[in-house]
Amino acid sequence: IETEEELEKTLETKDPCFILFYAEWCPFSQRFLPIFEKCAKDSNHQCYRMKIDDYPHLCDRYAVDVYPTIVFFEKGKAVERLDGIHGVGLNEKQFQDLIKVCHLRK
């Protein structure tokens, strides 16, 4: 997802999806991107990345305080989330656990 408009259109479809909010300058985001891509292949839901650098107001809208943060949306609403840990980021097991929880929501 490259723009705020794309994000809105994605959420308007109401299809369940994971969105990774990340910052290009953040080393924890950069380290997690390949993990996100790998784990996304194991998910039955769509997975998108949203670089937040040019859209800081979206941090307020989606309560993103730490990068990276993954939010799971159903019917356009945030229903589950995984916030990065300050100074640590996220790891593969955390994302796999979130995928499992969200798959159980079906």
C-alpha positions, 0 to 999 in steps of 0.5 A: 500500500503506497498511499492513504487512499490505497489504504482506505480502498483496501479497508473498504473491501471489508476483506480480512487483512493484516496491515504492517505499519512500518517506518523506512528509517526504523531498523526494527522495521527493516529487520522485520520486513522479510519476516513479514513477507515470509509469514504472509505466505502462510496466512489465508488472509491478505497481507499488506505493508504501509510505510507510515513515514509520509502519513504520520497522522495515520499513527493516531488513527490506528494507535501506532506508537511503535514500529513495526506494528501489525493490525488485523482488520475485519470488515474495515475495523481493527480487531487484533493487533501486534505492537512492536516492543521498544528497542526490540521490534517484532519476531516471527513467532509473534506474527505466527501466533497472531496469524493463528489467533486471526485464523480462529476468528473465521 
